[in-house]
Amino acid sequence: MSESKKYLLTEKDIPTAWYNIIPSMPTAPRPMLHPATKLPLTPEDLYPLFSEEAARQELNVTDSWIEIPEEVRDMYKIWRPTPLVRARGLEKMLDTPAHIYFKNESVSPVGSHKLNSALPQAYYCKQQGVTNITTETGAGQWGAALSLATRMMGIDLAVYMVKISYNQKPYRRSIMQTYGAEVIASPSMSTKAGRKIITDHPNYQGSLGTAISEAVELAMSTPNCKYALGSVMNHVALHQTVIGLEAEKQMEMAGEYPDVVIGCFGGGSNFSGISFPFMRHNLSGERSTRFVAAEPSSCPKLTRGVMQYDYGDEAGYTPLIPMLTLGHNFSPANIHAGGLRYHGAGSVVSQLKTDGLMDAVDIPQLESFEAATMFARAEGLIPAPESAHAIAAAIREARAAKEAGESRVILFNLSGHGLIDMTAYDRYLAGDLANYEVTDEEVARNTSGLEKII
């Protein structure tokens, strides 16, 4: 642990603009469609749901750089820039010639990268005079981040937390409540969508798709209320690019450039954040870095999903998004990486994967916890179960480098710490966790009902 080295920036190095990858993509993502008319969305279509500025950013396909408001940048200074660390302890443990670096997003006040988007989304709502926000959360990182952001802005927040995580991760729920948010286990009896799901499946433990349905329904039926979300959408990926933009400067300080960039993958926010700034150099022909998204084998939308228009939620309230999907009715296994239990990928990442500009690997649950434990013992940091998937992929790369006898520079995003996930570690250490696999028949059955728009 003592051998690991940090690369630190100063406040003046916090980016002044977010990077929008869409104008540089060789194939632009297909447009999102209005769920009723099936016509391409306009910003005005999204105004009832999102803040107007978030809606404009969501559909911005022309501007590569979008200025970060000075007020948001000032709030970023609470914890940004975050450290880049050379994981020499892990390198030594693996006896690998690879150089392993990680961007430590766990140092934020809420312990994850999610605050990077929660602050601007809450800020834009405040500027518009919004008084209430609704959202969903899987493992609780996003709910915790938005709870703090809305508290800073003086906005009330209701969070629908996936029921299995509500029960598995009570301290994340406590964090949200400490900041003043109302937290509801989803599915709930407080919305039409929740009541239908409970009626049809009384023991259902929830999914992000279900929680999104409930949050959207509440937002649309509450005066002066907007919906905010922590992944999947383009404006969320945009806000997270502060991660990779800082990491670029820090890798330059280290005198190296990554051969492979890795992020865990649920809907795409932290993977996009660490990857897109580096990917722009691939798209311009300057570099040939590989990009790897690490998803759970129990929810393998990138590795085994179909490319089709699908809803972002279970009830079908959201716009139709062109995505790699397992189907919006997919019920993922109750793994401890609750933030990765989502049926689809954002439209930008889906297009990049379809075009072969990035790779994806699926990681079994036990391998992710084995990797997390190794990392904790080598580097002293206990990672969130979600982040453990990126660590597992990085370890695979480091072992491959050793087998090939080649040097390899590996960069991954440590998207959050696991200090509130120790129940999951207890179960792993006791041998009570299992791997979950999705069969081809399940994928085919769940996607066969999608309208074949693509």
Secondary structure by P-SEA (a helix, b strand, c coil): cccbbbbbbcccccccccccccccccccccbbbccccccccccccccccccaaaaaaaaccccccccccaaaaaaacccccbbbbcaaaaaaaacccbbbbbbccccccccccccaaaaaaaaaaaaacccbbbbcccccaaaaaaaaaaaaabbbbbbbccaaaaaacaaaaaaaaaabbbbbcccccccaaaaaaaaacccccccaaaaaaaaaaaaaaccccccccccccaaaaaaaaaaaaaaaaaaaaacccccbbbbbbcccaaaaaacccccccccccccbbbbbbbbbccccccccccbbbbbcccccccccccccccccccccccccccccccccccaaaaaaaaaccbbbbbbcaaaaaaaaaaaaaaccccccccaaaaaaaaaaaaaaaaaacbbbbbbbbcccccccaaaaaaaaaaccbbbbbbcaaaaaaaaccccccc
